[in-house]
Amino acid sequence: MSLTDAFERSRTLTVGLLVAIAWLVFSVARVLGQFDYWAPEPAGMTPEAGVIGVLVMAATILFATLVLGAFESDEPAPEAWPPEDAAE
């Protein structure tokens, strides 16, 4: 499904999800840039904590992307009324 289709179906949700994904990508870059992986600190903001945070943010980005993809599904769709078979 294209973003155009998603935007046509629900503009608010699509824009909100895209803003959230952009913010999370920016946050991932910021978290990865804060750690000195070659000389880590023994306490506080350790690289392990940063990697776990990045994994959580990546899972959230994946979930938001899947929600955008859910717009594609038309099932279950309501049946047409009046039924076309009854006219024959």
C-alpha positions, 0 to 999 in steps of 0.5 A: 500500500502506498502512503497516498492511499493511507493518507486518503483513508486516514490523514490524521493517523498517517501523519501522526505515525509518520511524525512518530517514526521520524522522531524515533529515528532521530532518537535512535541516532541520538542514542547511538551517538551518546555512547563511547563504545570503545571506552564504556563507563562502568555505571550510568548510561552504558552501551548495553542500555543504549542498545536495548533502547534502540531495540525497543525503538526499532520494534516501535517503528516496525509496529507503526509501519505495520499499522500503516500497512493495515490500511491495505486490508479491506476484509472483512468488507460489508456485502453489497445491498441489495444483494445482486443475486436476488434480482435474477 
